[in-house]
Amino acid sequence: MNELVNAINGYVWSPALIALCLGAGLYFSLRSRFLQVRHMREMTRLMMEGKSSDQGVSSFQALAMTLAGRVGTGNIAGVATAITFGGPGAVFWMWAVAFLGASSAFVESTLGQVYKEQINREYRGGPAFYIEKGLGVKWYAVLFAVVTVVATGVLLPGVQANSIADGLKTAMGIDPNVTAAALAIVLGFIIFGGVKRIAQFAEIVVPFMALAYIIVAVVIIFLNIGQLPHVMKLIFSSAFGFDAAFGAVLGMAIQWGVKRGVYSNEAGQGTGPHASSAAEVSHPAKQGLVQGFSVYIDTLFVCSATAFMLLITGQYNVERADGSHIYQGVQGVAAGPGYVQTALENVLPGFGSIFVALALLFFAFTTIVAYYYIAETNIAYLNRNTPRPWMNFLLKVVIIGATVYGTVKTADVAWAMGDLGVGLMAWLNIVAIFLMRNIAFKCLRDYEAQKALGKDPEFDPVALGIANAHYWEKRVAERRGAEALADRETTPAA
């Protein structure tokens, strides 16, 4: 099984996908005049704007749901494996993917908002919706929906669960079977509660866990502050092959940096638009900007925290393709969360290993919950015209089963299956958003123009020449009707 999945991954994660991820992000950045820099202040302001409604969640709740998916085991175990197989230079390429990917996240999340629908009194949207309505290619939309249900419902949960089990076993000696049973019970309680419970859970847990992890990383860096200039030099010199020791893995640095960067921040993968479409906002570009900032939180903050903890303490390995070591700072520990646990335990004995295990528990578990929401949204898309309630129940059972399976399975199989799911989604979504880029940039220009006039931007798809944005068309008609009624009531009778 592992050999088969790895063989398929060789095609999916070919240099073409690496070029596509970086190239699309660079193009979107240039086309938007680097919105990820120009609108940094607006991104942070919009995070706290807006309130939830009966149909949707607030901008912050949508951000938290998205971060629940973005911030997972990739931020800990993924960074460790990227450094192992790509050297310290892989960290730079993760940063590059995050910086360029912020523009990709804006495009896909804006499109998700433009073409969202109201299904069973809840906002639903994502790539399947905008591919059908924006591109007019239904078979492609159905293909994305099916691939995403399989990826997020079957292939990806095991990666997160495996890291949880590995971390808890290393730190506390907890049997993976016990972990599997506990995860199944808690996951079932949350996902059977619906999108509101998922949003409330993410809103509380995600900010707390991310902040705590970053604070501990800052403490580690402060205690080893003298090593920081050397680490920064090592990252940049290794990224471009200038370091004599790590120059041998330059190609792998780019490949692993991009692969783990996309896996971690998910920019362009197509997962972010699902949660962002659920936000109650007055203009699609608002949530697009918020989601652009979420990539920074994931990679520039949380992933960097892991990277600095590993590199500044020297608790990492770098391997050639044949398995021989270029650098070996850890012995007897497989590439993954064990590196981070070893690094923290050396600096903070009795606390470090347990803290990483708990961080993994929160990071990875919230990601599994986010995966469920994404898979459920794609089932809602497939069931719009022909209700099949049994599919939602089956999804709940399958994702719980996949979580249990991943908890007790080996890490190599879990990661290989996860990479396959991410790669397939990325191929399908990046091609789609590139073809639909003009719609997202119309929204951006309209938002900027209204802001320049001092308005709180309101979206009117018809005025922009955007077709099939049915939710927004109805909303504009209702708003104009209400304004006309108010005018009649305030106008004196002749």
C-alpha positions as CSV (number, residue, x, y, z in Angstrom):
1,M,0.0,0.0,0.0
2,N,2.7,2.4,1.0
3,E,4.7,1.7,-2.2
4,L,1.6,2.3,-4.4
5,V,0.7,5.6,-2.7
6,N,4.3,6.8,-2.9
7,A,4.4,5.9,-6.6
8,I,1.2,7.9,-7.3
9,N,2.6,10.8,-5.2
10,G,5.7,10.8,-7.5
11,Y,3.4,11.9,-10.3
12,V,1.1,14.2,-8.3
13,W,3.9,16.0,-6.5
14,S,6.0,16.4,-9.7
15,P,8.0,19.6,-10.4
16,A,5.0,20.7,-12.4
17,L,2.9,21.1,-9.2
18,I,5.7,22.9,-7.4
19,A,6.0,25.3,-10.3
20,L,2.2,25.7,-10.4
21,C,1.9,26.6,-6.7
22,L,4.8,29.1,-6.8
23,G,3.9,30.5,-10.2
24,A,0.2,31.0,-9.4
25,G,1.1,32.7,-6.1
26,L,3.6,35.0,-7.9
27,Y,1.2,35.9,-10.7
28,F,-1.7,36.7,-8.2
29,S,0.7,38.8,-6.1
30,L,1.9,40.8,-9.1
31,R,-1.7,41.1,-10.5
32,S,-3.0,42.4,-7.2
33,R,0.0,44.7,-6.6
34,F,1.0,42.6,-3.6
35,L,-2.3,42.9,-1.7
36,Q,-0.8,40.8,1.1
37,V,1.5,43.8,1.8
38,R,-0.7,46.8,0.8
39,H,-3.7,45.6,2.8
40,M,-2.0,44.2,5.9
41,R,-3.7,46.7,8.2
42,E,-7.1,46.1,6.6
43,M,-6.6,42.3,7.0
44,T,-6.2,42.7,10.7
45,R,-9.1,45.1,11.1
46,L,-11.5,42.9,9.2
47,M,-10.7,39.9,11.4
48,M,-12.8,41.3,14.2
49,E,-15.5,42.9,12.0
50,G,-19.0,41.4,11.6
51,K,-21.3,39.2,13.6
52,S,-22.7,35.8,13.1
53,S,-26.3,35.3,11.9
54,D,-28.8,32.5,11.7
55,Q,-27.3,31.5,8.4
56,G,-23.6,32.3,8.8
57,V,-20.7,32.8,11.2
58,S,-18.7,35.9,12.0
59,S,-15.5,36.8,10.1
60,F,-13.5,35.7,13.2
61,Q,-15.3,32.4,13.5
62,A,-14.7,31.7,9.8
63,L,-11.1,32.6,10.3
64,A,-10.9,30.3,13.3
65,M,-12.5,27.5,11.4
66,T,-10.0,28.0,8.5
67,L,-7.1,28.1,11.0
68,A,-8.4,24.9,12.5
69,G,-7.7,23.3,9.2
70,R,-4.5,25.1,8.4
71,V,-2.8,24.8,11.8
72,G,-2.3,21.1,12.4
73,T,0.4,18.5,12.5
74,G,2.0,20.1,9.5
75,N,3.1,22.9,11.7
76,I,5.0,20.6,14.0
77,A,5.7,17.2,12.4
78,G,5.6,18.6,8.9
79,V,8.2,21.2,9.6
80,A,10.5,18.6,11.1
81,T,10.2,16.3,8.1
82,A,10.8,19.2,5.7
83,I,14.1,20.0,7.5
84,T,15.0,16.3,7.6
85,F,14.7,15.8,3.9
86,G,15.3,19.3,2.6
87,G,17.7,20.8,5.1
88,P,17.3,24.2,6.9
89,G,16.7,25.9,3.5
90,A,13.3,24.2,3.3
91,V,12.1,26.8,5.9
92,F,12.8,29.6,3.5
93,W,10.7,28.0,0.8
94,M,7.9,27.5,3.3
95,W,8.0,31.2,3.9
96,A,8.0,31.9,0.2
97,V,4.9,29.7,-0.3
98,A,3.2,31.5,2.6
99,F,4.0,35.0,1.3
100,L,2.9,34.2,-2.3
101,G,0.1,31.9,-1.1
102,A,-1.6,34.7,0.8
103,S,-2.7,36.1,-2.6
104,S,-3.8,32.7,-3.7
105,A,-5.8,32.4,-0.5
106,F,-7.4,35.8,-1.2
107,V,-8.5,34.7,-4.7
108,E,-10.0,31.3,-3.7
109,S,-11.8,32.6,-0.6
110,T,-13.2,35.6,-2.5
111,L,-14.5,33.3,-5.2
112,G,-16.0,31.1,-2.4
113,Q,-17.9,34.1,-1.1
114,V,-19.1,35.3,-4.6
115,Y,-20.7,31.9,-5.4
116,K,-21.9,30.7,-2.0
117,E,-25.4,29.4,-1.5
118,Q,-27.8,29.0,1.3
119,I,-28.6,25.4,1.9
120,N,-30.8,24.3,4.8
121,R,-30.5,27.8,6.3
122,E,-26.7,27.6,6.3
123,Y,-24.2,29.3,4.0
124,R,-22.2,26.8,1.9
125,G,-19.5,27.4,-0.6
126,G,-16.2,26.3,-1.9
127,P,-14.4,25.3,-5.1
128,A,-17.1,22.9,-6.3
129,F,-19.6,25.8,-6.2
130,Y,-17.5,28.3,-7.9
131,I,-16.2,25.9,-10.5
132,E,-19.8,25.0,-11.6
133,K,-21.1,28.6,-11.4
134,G,-18.0,30.6,-12.5
135,L,-16.5,28.2,-15.0
136,G,-19.7,26.5,-16.1
137,V,-18.0,23.1,-16.0
138,K,-20.2,20.9,-13.8
139,W,-18.3,17.6,-14.3
140,Y,-15.1,19.4,-13.1
141,A,-17.0,20.7,-10.1
142,V,-18.3,17.2,-9.3
143,L,-14.8,15.7,-9.7
144,F,-13.4,18.3,-7.2
145,A,-16.3,17.5,-4.7
146,V,-15.7,13.8,-4.9
147,V,-11.9,14.1,-4.6
148,T,-12.3,16.5,-1.6
149,V,-14.7,14.1,0.2
150,V,-12.2,11.3,-0.2
151,A,-9.2,13.4,0.7
152,T,-10.7,15.2,3.8
153,G,-12.9,12.3,4.9
154,V,-10.6,9.4,4.3
155,L,-7.0,10.3,3.4
156,L,-6.1,13.3,5.6
157,P,-7.5,12.6,9.1
158,G,-5.1,9.8,9.6
159,V,-2.1,12.1,9.4
160,Q,-3.4,14.3,12.2
161,A,-4.5,11.3,14.4
162,N,-1.2,9.5,13.9
163,S,0.8,12.6,15.2
164,I,-1.5,12.9,18.2
165,A,-0.9,9.2,19.1
166,D,2.8,9.5,18.5
167,G,3.1,12.6,20.7
168,L,1.1,11.2,23.6
169,K,2.9,7.9,23.5
170,T,6.3,9.6,23.6
171,A,5.4,12.1,26.3
172,M,3.1,10.1,28.6
173,G,3.3,6.5,27.4
174,I,-0.4,6.5,26.4
175,D,-1.3,3.4,24.3
176,P,-2.4,4.5,20.8
177,N,-5.5,2.3,21.1
178,V,-6.6,4.4,24.1
179,T,-6.0,7.5,22.1
180,A,-8.0,6.2,19.2
181,A,-11.0,5.5,21.4
182,A,-10.9,8.9,23.1
183,L,-10.6,10.7,19.7
184,A,-13.5,8.8,18.3
185,I,-15.8,9.7,21.2
186,V,-14.9,13.5,21.3
187,L,-14.9,13.8,17.5
188,G,-18.4,12.2,17.3
189,F,-19.8,14.6,19.9
190,I,-18.6,17.6,17.9
191,I,-19.4,16.6,14.4
192,F,-22.9,15.4,15.3
193,G,-23.5,18.9,16.6
194,G,-23.4,20.7,13.2
195,V,-21.5,23.8,11.9
196,K,-22.4,26.1,14.7
197,R,-20.8,23.8,17.3
198,I,-17.8,23.4,15.0
199,A,-17.4,27.2,14.8
200,Q,-17.8,27.7,18.5
201,F,-15.3,25.0,19.3
202,A,-12.7,26.4,16.8
203,E,-13.3,30.0,18.0
204,I,-12.2,29.0,21.6
205,V,-9.5,26.5,21.0
206,V,-7.6,27.7,17.9
207,P,-6.5,31.2,19.2
208,F,-5.5,29.7,22.6
209,M,-3.4,26.9,21.2
210,A,-1.6,29.0,18.6
211,L,-0.7,31.8,21.1
212,A,0.5,29.3,23.7
213,Y,2.7,27.6,21.2
214,I,4.2,30.8,19.9
215,I,4.9,32.0,23.4
216,V,6.9,28.8,24.3
217,A,8.8,29.2,21.0
218,V,9.7,32.8,21.9
219,V,11.0,31.6,25.3
220,I,13.2,28.9,23.6
221,I,14.6,31.5,21.2
222,F,15.2,34.0,24.1
223,L,17.1,31.3,26.1
224,N,19.3,30.7,23.0
225,I,19.3,34.2,21.6
226,G,23.0,34.0,20.8
227,Q,22.3,31.3,18.2
228,L,19.7,33.3,16.3
229,P,21.9,35.1,13.8
230,H,23.6,31.8,12.9
231,V,20.2,30.1,12.4
232,M,19.0,32.9,10.1
233,K,22.2,32.7,8.0
234,L,21.8,28.9,7.8
235,I,18.3,29.1,6.5
236,F,19.1,31.6,3.8
237,S,22.4,30.1,2.7
238,S,20.9,26.6,2.6
239,A,17.8,27.8,0.6
240,F,20.0,28.9,-2.3
241,G,22.8,26.3,-2.1
242,F,25.5,28.5,-0.6
243,D,26.0,26.4,2.4
244,A,28.7,23.8,1.7
245,A,27.1,21.1,3.9
246,F,23.5,21.4,2.8
247,G,24.0,22.4,-0.8
248,A,23.6,18.8,-1.8
249,V,19.9,18.9,-0.9
250,L,19.1,22.2,-2.6
251,G,16.5,20.6,-4.9
252,M,15.0,18.8,-2.1
253,A,14.8,22.0,0.0
254,I,12.6,23.6,-2.6
255,Q,10.5,20.5,-3.1
256,W,10.0,19.8,0.6
257,G,9.6,23.5,1.5
258,V,6.8,23.9,-1.1
259,K,5.2,20.5,-0.3
260,R,5.1,21.0,3.4
261,G,4.2,24.7,3.0
262,V,1.2,23.9,0.9
263,Y,0.3,21.0,3.3
264,S,0.5,23.4,6.3
265,N,-1.0,26.7,5.1
266,E,-3.3,25.1,2.4
267,A,-3.1,28.2,0.2
268,G,-4.5,27.3,-3.2
269,Q,-5.4,23.8,-2.1
270,G,-9.1,24.6,-1.9
271,T,-9.8,23.9,1.7
272,G,-10.0,27.6,2.9
273,P,-12.9,28.7,0.8
274,H,-15.3,26.2,2.5
275,A,-15.1,27.9,5.9
276,S,-14.7,31.4,4.5
277,S,-17.9,31.0,2.5
278,A,-19.8,30.6,5.7
279,A,-18.9,34.1,6.9
280,E,-21.6,36.8,7.1
281,V,-20.0,39.7,5.3
282,S,-21.2,42.6,3.1
283,H,-18.5,42.1,0.4
284,P,-16.6,38.9,-0.8
285,A,-13.3,40.7,-0.7
286,K,-13.6,41.2,3.1
287,Q,-13.3,37.5,3.8
288,G,-10.7,37.1,1.0
289,L,-8.5,39.5,2.8
290,V,-9.1,37.9,6.2
291,Q,-8.1,34.5,4.7
292,G,-5.0,35.9,3.2
293,F,-3.8,36.9,6.7
294,S,-4.6,33.4,8.0
295,V,-1.7,32.0,5.8
296,Y,0.6,34.4,7.7
297,I,-0.6,33.1,11.0
298,D,-0.1,29.5,10.0
299,T,3.3,29.6,8.4
300,L,5.1,32.8,9.3
301,F,4.1,32.4,13.0
302,V,3.4,28.8,13.9
303,C,5.6,27.0,11.4
304,S,8.4,29.4,12.1
305,A,8.1,28.8,15.8
306,T,8.7,25.1,15.2
307,A,11.6,25.7,12.8
308,F,13.4,28.1,15.2
309,M,13.0,25.7,18.1
310,L,14.6,22.9,16.1
311,L,17.4,24.8,14.5
312,I,18.3,27.0,17.4
313,T,18.7,23.9,19.7
314,G,20.3,21.7,17.0
315,Q,17.7,19.0,17.6
316,Y,17.2,17.9,14.0
317,N,18.6,15.6,11.3
318,V,19.2,16.1,7.6
319,E,19.3,13.1,5.4
320,R,20.3,12.4,1.8
321,A,18.0,10.4,-0.5
322,D,20.0,7.2,0.4
323,G,19.3,7.6,4.1
324,S,22.8,8.7,5.0
325,H,23.1,11.8,7.3
326,I,24.4,15.2,6.3
327,Y,23.7,16.4,9.8
328,Q,22.6,14.4,12.8
329,G,21.5,16.2,16.0
330,V,18.9,13.6,17.2
331,Q,19.4,9.8,17.5
332,G,16.9,7.1,17.9
333,V,13.9,9.4,17.0
334,A,12.0,9.3,13.7
335,A,11.5,12.5,11.8
336,G,8.4,14.2,13.1
337,P,7.0,15.5,16.4
338,G,9.7,13.6,18.3
339,Y,12.3,16.1,17.1
340,V,10.3,19.0,18.6
341,Q,9.7,17.1,21.8
342,T,13.4,16.4,22.2
343,A,14.3,20.0,21.5
344,L,11.9,21.4,24.1
345,E,12.7,18.7,26.7
346,N,16.4,19.6,26.5
347,V,15.7,23.2,27.2
348,L,12.6,22.8,29.5
349,P,13.0,19.3,31.2
350,G,9.8,17.8,32.4
351,F,7.7,20.2,30.5
352,G,8.8,20.3,26.8
353,S,7.7,16.9,25.7
354,I,4.3,17.0,27.4
355,F,3.6,20.5,26.0
356,V,4.4,19.4,22.4
357,A,2.1,16.4,22.9
358,L,-0.8,18.7,24.1
359,A,-0.1,21.2,21.3
360,L,-0.3,18.4,18.8
361,L,-3.5,17.1,20.4
362,F,-5.2,20.5,20.0
363,F,-3.7,21.4,16.6
364,A,-4.3,18.1,15.0
365,F,-7.8,17.4,16.5
366,T,-9.2,20.8,15.4
367,T,-7.8,20.0,11.9
368,I,-9.8,16.8,11.8
369,V,-12.9,18.7,12.8
370,A,-12.2,21.1,10.0
371,Y,-11.8,18.3,7.5
372,Y,-15.2,17.0,8.5
373,Y,-16.8,20.4,7.8
374,I,-15.1,20.5,4.4
375,A,-16.2,17.0,3.4
376,E,-19.7,17.8,4.7
377,T,-19.9,20.9,2.5
378,N,-19.0,19.0,-0.6
379,I,-21.6,16.4,0.2
380,A,-24.1,19.3,0.6
381,Y,-23.0,20.4,-2.9
382,L,-23.6,16.9,-4.4
383,N,-26.9,16.6,-2.6
384,R,-28.4,20.0,-3.6
385,N,-30.9,18.6,-6.1
386,T,-31.2,15.0,-4.8
387,P,-31.2,14.8,-0.9
388,R,-29.3,11.8,0.4
389,P,-29.3,12.2,4.2
390,W,-27.6,8.9,4.6
391,M,-24.4,10.3,3.0
392,N,-23.9,12.7,5.9
393,F,-24.3,9.9,8.4
394,L,-21.9,7.7,6.4
395,L,-19.4,10.5,6.3
396,K,-19.4,10.8,10.1
397,V,-18.8,7.1,10.5
398,V,-16.1,7.0,7.9
399,I,-14.1,10.0,9.2
400,I,-14.3,8.6,12.7
401,G,-13.0,5.3,11.3
402,A,-10.2,7.0,9.3
403,T,-9.2,8.8,12.5
404,V,-9.0,5.5,14.5
405,Y,-7.1,3.8,11.6
406,G,-4.6,6.6,11.4
407,T,-4.0,6.6,15.1
408,V,-2.8,3.0,15.1
409,K,-1.2,2.9,11.7
410,T,2.5,3.7,10.9
411,A,3.4,7.4,10.2
412,D,4.9,6.7,6.7
413,V,1.6,5.3,5.4
414,A,-0.4,8.1,7.0
415,W,1.8,10.9,5.6
416,A,1.9,9.4,2.1
417,M,-1.9,9.2,2.0
418,G,-2.2,12.8,3.3
419,D,0.2,14.1,0.7
420,L,-1.8,12.4,-2.0
421,G,-5.0,14.0,-0.9
422,V,-3.4,17.5,-0.7
423,G,-1.8,17.2,-4.1
424,L,-4.9,16.1,-5.9
425,M,-7.0,18.9,-4.4
426,A,-4.2,21.5,-5.2
427,W,-4.0,20.5,-8.9
428,L,-7.8,20.8,-9.4
429,N,-8.2,24.0,-7.4
430,I,-5.2,26.0,-8.6
431,V,-6.1,25.5,-12.3
432,A,-9.7,26.6,-11.5
433,I,-8.8,29.8,-9.6
434,F,-6.3,30.7,-12.3
435,L,-9.0,30.5,-14.9
436,M,-11.4,32.6,-12.7
437,R,-8.8,35.1,-11.5
438,N,-10.5,38.1,-13.2
439,I,-13.6,37.7,-11.1
440,A,-11.6,37.9,-7.8
441,F,-9.7,40.9,-9.0
442,K,-12.9,42.7,-10.1
443,C,-14.1,42.2,-6.5
444,L,-10.8,43.6,-5.1
445,R,-10.9,46.7,-7.4
446,D,-14.6,47.3,-6.4
447,Y,-13.8,46.9,-2.7
448,E,-10.9,49.3,-3.0
449,A,-12.9,51.9,-5.0
450,Q,-15.7,51.9,-2.4
451,K,-13.3,52.2,0.5
452,A,-11.6,55.2,-1.3
453,L,-15.1,56.9,-1.2
454,G,-15.4,56.3,2.5
455,K,-18.1,53.6,2.2
456,D,-18.5,50.3,3.9
457,P,-18.3,48.2,0.7
458,E,-21.5,46.4,-0.5
459,F,-21.3,43.8,-3.2
460,D,-23.4,44.1,-6.3
461,P,-22.4,41.3,-8.8
462,V,-24.7,42.6,-11.6
463,A,-23.0,46.0,-11.6
464,L,-19.6,44.2,-11.9
465,G,-20.8,42.0,-14.7
466,I,-20.5,38.8,-12.6
467,A,-23.1,36.2,-13.5
468,N,-24.6,33.4,-11.4
469,A,-23.9,34.9,-8.0
470,H,-27.5,34.2,-7.0
471,Y,-27.2,34.7,-3.3
472,W,-25.8,38.2,-3.8
473,E,-28.3,39.1,-6.5
474,K,-31.1,38.2,-4.1
475,R,-29.4,40.2,-1.3
476,V,-29.1,43.3,-3.4
477,A,-32.7,43.1,-4.5
478,E,-33.8,42.8,-0.9
479,R,-31.6,45.7,0.2
480,R,-33.0,47.9,-2.6
481,G,-36.5,47.0,-1.8
482,A,-36.0,47.9,1.9
483,E,-34.4,51.2,0.9
484,A,-37.3,52.0,-1.4
485,L,-39.8,51.2,1.3
486,A,-38.0,53.4,3.8
487,D,-37.9,56.3,1.3
488,R,-41.7,56.0,0.7
489,E,-42.3,56.0,4.5
490,T,-40.2,59.1,5.0
491,T,-41.4,61.1,2.0
492,P,-44.4,63.4,2.9
493,A,-47.6,62.7,1.1
494,A,-48.5,65.2,-1.7
